[in-house]
Amino acid sequence: MHSICGDSASLAALASAGLTDGTLEETATLERLAELSARLLCRNRSRAAALAYGRALVNEKSAELDAAVTALLPSYFRHNSKSGGEEDEGQVWASKVFLHGLPAAPGTTLCARFSLSEQASTLEDEVPLYDLSLKVLQVAPTGGRSFQCSFDLVDTPAASAGEFTLDETQRAKLAELKAMLGLTSARWTAVGVLGMMLAAAGCAQMETTGCFKEVLRAAREAHREELLAR
């Protein structure tokens, strides 16, 4: 995580040194440039996705939302296809996003781990099933009270992915996460924060994935319904 915080400075220094020393096109330099560029691009996509989702929820520009998304520091986003026999066919999406420099909890660092796996259908009339997991864990400081929040779907068709219900423990944890992100407006709900975290974890790379889109849509609608109910 500390290395990721210095990616921008490292990229600038590496490019400058490469130009000065004439090593910019050497393999080692290009590989390092590619690594840093890919991670910074992942960061920008994650922040842009979270910002767009958040603005759609509150229906306005928000300084506190702008500040909250700067805490997002993705380590990676990966998409792989499984091909190990009929039972192992499918796809897996995974990401890890650190939350560092939280506006209302600057001394706390969290890590969000996201995965979505697709089990491809083996029969013509079957639909793919999905397992979705989002876990947000505190990694610093250690000792004392720690934060942990999780959301899971298991063996769920894409069409049913939006039928989830948050329990009271999940709502309490998401409200705590909302507070750490500095989202103090009454227009924020627990399910809205869940949707924004999923959008951030998707890094704008899952627009065509039906299950993921359905969960985000359902979270947005549940958020709106809660606001109307108030």
Helices and strands as residue ranges (DSSP letters): H 2-5, H 7-21, H 27-58, H 63-69, E 72-82, G 86-88, E 90-99, E 109-119, E 129-140, E 148-157, G 158-160, H 168-180, H 190-202, H 210-229
